[in-house]
Amino acid sequence: MVLEGPPGRGDDPELDAVTDRLYEHDPTGDRVAKVLRHTIDQLLDGRRSGRWDYVQLHKTEKTHMGTLVEINLHREFDFADGVATDYRIAGHDVDCKFSQRIGGWEMGPEMVDQLCLVIWASDLESKWRAGLVRARQDRLRLTANRDLKRRLTERGVTEIRWLWSSHGRLTPNVLLHLDPQRRGRIMDAQASRGDRHAQARLFQLCRDVHNQIITRATVETVGWGLDDPLKRMRSNGGARDALRPEGLLVLGHQDNDPGVASALGLPVPQKGQFVVTRVVPADNDDDLPTASIQGQLWRQAKPNDPLHPAPVVPRN
């Protein structure tokens, strides 16, 4: 059997109209990617549970993932309610289907001939995909589950019109991708008493994760149990002050921090994010990016550079 590809422009005018409207809402796919990252973090609920991996979820929680994706996309884009489906986009009914694997979406009898927004995301691979497909009767498998839901045939999967194909990157789950030894060192960090255990974990996170974005969800997961874990990353007794003697700069999204991060060649934190690096004074002939902080040049430290206390980045 020769497999067909996705419909071309003009083959399905309703699909074309929905495609165009989605691109109007989200030209790059950044908004969908943000929703998927947020939904996974919401399900893990690291701030209350300390969980960082999808496999740590209960079976009932995993089955809730699709519902959360549907709800959070609805909120993000303010779609109208569909008549027989989840959404109404560009005047046409569209149902939202999420699966942990490509081709795993399940369509009930009421979805036959309807447009479906099919979504896949993998926290382990830090990837996602989303596309539109019409659930035609002859593109659904003959076998159904006990709820009479069926999956797309192989031919049906090839007819998905994939959207935002140049995106596909999910913001990485820092804890998930750490090697087990480093992750264990962070999550097992101890202090003398009470919530200082959580603060010790946050300090260890800053010691072990350098030169990459640390998301709000990561901070909340490592600092689980604290009322305001992000506060413990800042000044006034937080990581920014406590780790300065170790040469560590803890940079956030406010004041002069983004400019310093950019000048040092680091990723620039957005709201609720941080980046940590070890720094040393720089010479004019250094081959690494430098940042001027209080009249002195600084650069990222090399592994063999001696320890030097980090500077204070002025607040505005």
N, C-alpha and C positions, 0 to 999 in steps of 0.2 A: 504494500500500500504506500503510495506516495503521500508524504505528510505535507499539509498546507501550512503556509505561514500566516501571520496576523493579517487582518483585512487592511487593504490599502485605503487611502483617502477616497471618500466617495462611495465605498462599498457598504458602509453602515453609517449613515448620516447622524444617527443618535450617538453612536460611539464617538464620532468625530467631534460633536458638540460638547460632550462630556470631557473629552481629552482637552479641547481648547480651554474650557472653563477651569479645569484643574491647573493647567499651565498659567492661566491668568492669576489664580490664587497663589501659586507656588512655582515660579519660573525655574528655580534651581533644584527643588526637592528638599531644600534645607528645612522647611517647616515640617514636612512629613518625617524626616530623619529625627528632628527634635522630639516630635510626638512619640516615635517608637522608642527612643532612648528614655524619655520620661516614663513611658508605660512600663518598660522592663524594670526601671528603678522603683516605680510605684508598687509593682507586684512584689519585688524583693523586700521592700519596706525595711531597708537596712538601718534606718535611724532607730527603729524600735526593736529590730530582731538581730542586727549584726550580720544578716545573710548577704552574700555577694555572688552567688551562683544559682542559676536556674534550677539545677538538680537538687538544690536544698529546699525547693518548694514542695508543698503537699500536692497530691494529685488533684484535689479540688481547686487549689489555687491555679495550677497550670491550665485547667479547663476554662478559667476566668480570663485568660490572656486575650482571647479574641474579642470578648465583650468589652474589655477595657480599651483595646485599640479602636474599636468602633466608636465608643463614647468619646474618647479623647480626640479623635479626628473630627467628630461632630462638633465638639467645643472649639477646637482650633479654627475650623473653617466656617463655622456657623451655617452648616448646610440646612436646608429645609428638610422636614420629615418626608420620606417617601410614602406612597400609597400602599404598595405591597412590599416595600423594601426599606432599608435603613435610611437612605438619603434620597433627596431629589436635587439633582445637579443639572443646571442648564435646562430645566423643565422636564427632565427624564429620571425615572426611577433607577437607582443604583444601590446594590447591596454590597456590604463590606464583609470580606472573608479574610481571616488571618490563619496562617498555619506555620508551624515550626519547620516545615519542609515544602519545597516546591512540588506542587501537585497534590498537596494534602488537604486542600480546601473542600468542604462538604456542602453540597447544595440540596436543599429540600425540594419537594415537588413543586412548591409555589415559585421556585426560582427559575423554572424552565423558561427559556427565551428572554430572561431578564439580563440586564447588564450587571456585571459584578466587578467590584474593585478588589482584586486579589493581592494580598500582601504577605511577604515572607521576611523574617528577620532572624539573624543568628547572632547572639551575644558572643558566642565563642569565636566566630569568624569576623565579628565586627562589620557585618554586611547586611544589606536589606535590598529588597526589590518590591516594586508595586506595578501593577498593570491592570488593564481592562480587558474583559472577555465577555462574550455573550454565551450564556449557558444553554446552548442549543441541545435539544433532545438527543440528536445523533452524535453529540460530543461528550455525553455523560455515560459513565459505565453502566452496564446492565445490573450489576450487583449493588445492593444498597445495605445500609446498616439498619438497626432495628427502628430508627427514627425515619426510615425511608430516604435518608440523605445519600447522595451519590457524589463521586469525585469525577473530575475531568478525565477523559481518556488521554492517551499519549498524544493523539491528534489534537484534542482540545487544548492541551497545554501549549502546543506549538502555535495556536491561534491567539495567544495572549498578546495584546499590544503593550509591550513594556514601556513604562514611563520613566523619565529622569534617568535614562540609562548611563549618563556620564557621572552620576552621583554614586549611589550604592554604598557609601561608607557610613557606618554607624560609629558614633563616638565611642572609643574603646572603654571597656569596663576595666579600670586600672587593677583592681584587686584580682579579678579573674585571670588576667594575663601575667601577673607576677609569678616568678618561680616559687614553688611551695615553701622553700626555706625562707625567702624574704617575707612572703606573706605571713608565715607562721611567726616570724620575729616581730612583725607589726602587731598582729592580732593577739599575741601572747604577752606583749609588753606589760610589765607590772610597775606599780608605784606603791607608796606606803599605805594608802587607805582610800576608801570611798571612791568618788568619781575621778580621783587622780589616776586610776587605772586607765580610764578613757583618755585622759590628757596624755598619759605616757604613750598610749597607742598612737595618738596624733603626732607626738614628737618623733616617734620612730618612723611613721609614715614620711615625715619630712626628711629624715636621715636616709631613707631607702629609695625614695622616688624623686629623681632629679630630672630637670630639663624637659618635662612633659606636663601637659595640663592635668591637674588634679581636680576632678569635678566636685560639685556640691554633694552629689550622692556618695562619692567616695569618702569625703570628709564626714558625712553623717553616719555612714556605715562603720567607719573606724572609730568614730566617737559616739557610738550608739549608747543610749542611756543618758546623754547630756541634754539639757534643755536647749542649749545654743552651741553646738559643736563648732560652728564657723567662727564664733568669737574666740575660741581657744587657738585659732590659727593666726590671730592678729596680735597687736601690741597689748600693753597693760597686763603682762604676765602670761601671754599666749606664746605660741611657737615663734613668732617674729622676734620677740625680745629674748626668749629663753635660748634660742639656738644661734643667736648672733655670735657668741663666743666660739662656736664651732665653725664659723666662717660661712654659715648658711643664710642666704637671702630668701625670705618668704614673701613673694610678691602676689598681690591681688589685683582687682580691677579698678581700684580707686586711686585718686591723687596722682603722684608721679610714677606709681608702680608700672602701668602699661608702657610708658616711655622707656623706663629702665629695662624692662623685659625685652622690648624690641631692639634697643641698642645693644644688648648682650647677645642677640641672635636667638632668643628664646621664643616659644609660642606665647602669644599675648593673652592673658586671662580675660574672660568675659565675666559678667556678673555672677557671683557665687563661686568662681573658680580661683585656683591658685597655681603658681609654678614655683618650684624651689630649685636653687642652684648654689653650689659652693663657689665663692669668689675670692680673688686675691688682687692686690694692687697691680696695675698694668703699667708697662713702659710704652713709650711712643712707638717703638719698633715692634710691638707685639703683633703676631699674625692673626690674633683672634679679635672678634668684635669687642669694643670697649664702651663703657658707659661712664659718664661723668657724674659722680655723686658727691655733693658738697665740695666741689673743686678738685677732686682727685679722680683719676682714671682707674676703673676696675674692669676685670674680665673674668670669664668662667675659669675656675681652677682646673689644672691638669692633675691627673692622679698623683704625680710625684711632687706637686707643689706643697711647700710647708703650710701648716695651718696658720691662718691669719683671721682675726675677728672681722666679721662683715660690717659694713658701714650702716648708718641709719639713713634710710631713704626719707627725705623730708616730706611731711604731709602738707597739703595745700591749706 
